[in-house]
Amino acid sequence: MSYKRVLTIQDISCVGQCSLTVALPVISACGVETAVLPSAVLSTHTAGFSGYTFRDLTDDMPAIKEHWIKENIKFDAIYTGYLGSTKQIGYVADMFDSVGNCGALNIVDPAMADNGKLYPGFDAEFVEAMKGLCAKADYLVPNITEAALLCDMEYRTEYDRAYVDEILDKLCDLGAKNVVLTGISYTEGKTGVVVYKKGEYQYYEHDFLPGSCHGTGDIYASAFVGALVRGKSAYESAKIAADYVIECIKATSEENNHWYGAKFEPVLGKLIEMLNK
Ligand code: PXL
């Protein structure tokens, strides 16, 4: 296995088990060097805490990029998550063009919404700009809320394969080469992930675990990136990430007041085992 370096661009929520505090340990555990570019620094994430601080780092990005170019620092993959501002999305798109190695993978988690709602602070202008970033994605990893927003489709909690197929085609029409659509459930008690490339549909279904916890989208995308960069196929990576998230949810549900994130750390060993199979 050749040694690979990933750049991940997302916020530091100091407390909250999401974004960079998940991506850095998870991708590192996959055996991949992980460089970070914080999009913003928050005292906590925005889901359930109130009065959090928010420092937007948009204006630091051009100088960071210029320094990396001067030092000839390049990455084998660039993975983006929660971004700090609409203007920043343009800078991030520029990073794809300027600091990716030849053949680098661009992986976009359009982290901006869940359960039918945008996260606090995001608006329609942000969604429009995010469509432009998705156009550059080799792998786009949305949940169904984000996917519906990106396609200007109605968000539904009940749907059939035709609705999902329409979303997948629209995401590819935006320009995304592959789509990994999470949280897709066709049968009660089950959920799963679709791995799609224009015309090629694969689905990994698994049990739905009640008591969903915050931050599993970030754990999913980080494990997917780690496995993919380690050389697993998109489908294997999607399956490993799903199985790992299941382990995280099981570990978290052992205690019922751990509401703000998932306990991904005690089960990192299981992720490494899955990768080594
Ligand atoms: O997990 C997504 C996420 C990332 N970063 C911040 C968030 C959220 C979701 O609410 O608030 C700051």
Residues whose N, C-alpha, C, O or C-beta is under 5 A from the ligand:
A	BS01	PXL	D11 S13 C18 S19 L42 T44 H45 T46 A47 Y82 A111 Y119 G215 D218
